Amino acid sequence: QLQLVESGGGLVQPGGSLRLSCTASGVTFRYKMMKWYRQAPGKEREFVASISTFGGSTTYADSVKGRFTISVNDAYKTVYLKMNRLKPEDTAAYYCNMGTYWGQGTQVTVSS
């Protein structure tokens, strides 16, 4: 059974950094599109970034472009989201996605 497990969230001050991880199990990791989404309280879930595991092409939401970097480690079946220069508006639950499968989410709070 496919599972996606996120980790790495936490509380960070504005301008700080965090790295989120999402590890997949029960699935062949190659030739997949991995995505990160986020959802802030009272708002709809929104796309953050994506990466293909068969070429490494990436896409970012305009709001995170230049600050966030998505990457993948095929050997560990893990996708990462490195978040730099974090802002209070980045506060949200962050979710890993593969097709119709979602992780449980990890909370990121940016506050002084």
N, C-alpha and C positions, 0 to 999 in steps of 0.2 A: 504494500500500500504506500502510495506517494505521501511523503511528509515534507513540509518546509518549516524549519525552525530558525527564528530570528534571535539575535542577541546583540548586545552592545549599546543599547539605549541607556539614558541616564539624564542627570541634571548637569547642565554646563552653562557657564556665563556667556553673555554675548561676546562674539569674537573668538570663541573657543572652537574646539574640534571634537568630533566623535567618529568612530568607525563602526558601522553596523555590519553584521554578518548574517547570511542566510544559508543554511546547509540543507541540501536535498538528500532524501533517502528513498529507496524503493523505486528509483527511476533511472533510466539511462540519461546521463547529463548532457551528452553531446547533442548537437543540432536542436538546441532549445533557445527560446527567447525568454530571458529572465528580466523581471521588472521590479521596481520599487514604486510603491504608492504611499501616500500619507493622508491622514484624516485628522483634522483639528476639531475640537468640540463645536458642535452646531454647524459644521460645514460638510460638504460632500467629499468623498474620497477623491484625491487627485493624483494624476501621474507625476512621478518625480524623474525617473530615469529608466533606461532599458539597455540591455546588452545581449548580443547574440553569442552563443557558445560555439558557433561555427564560423568564426571570422572576427569576432570581437567588435563589430560596429556598435556604436553607442548613440543614444539620443537622450537629450535632457530637456526638462521643462525650462522655460525662459527664467523663471524665478530662482533657479539653482545653478544655471549655467555659469561656469567659471569658478564656482565655489565647491560643488560636489563632483566626485569622481566615482563612477561605477566600474568595477573590475570583476574578473572571475578567475577562479582556480579550478580547472577541470579535475585535477587529481583529487582534490578534497570535496568536489561537488559543492563548492561554496561560491556565492556571489557576495561582493562587498559594496558598501556605499560609504566612501570617505567624505565626511562633511566638514568643511573648513569655513571660517568666518561666519559662524552661526549667528542667526538673528532671532529675536523673540518670535517673529512670525513663522519660524521654522518649527515651532513647538507643535507636536502632533504625535499620533501613533503611526509608526512606519510599518508597512506591510510588504512582504515579499510575495511575488506572484509568478506562477508558471502556468500558462494556459488558464484552466478553470480552477486551479489549486491556489490556495492562499495560506500563508503562515498565520500564526496567532497574533502577531504584531509585537512591536517593542516601542516603549514610550520614550520620546525625546522631549525634554523640557529645557528651553533656553531662557534663563532668567538670572538677574543679578540679586 
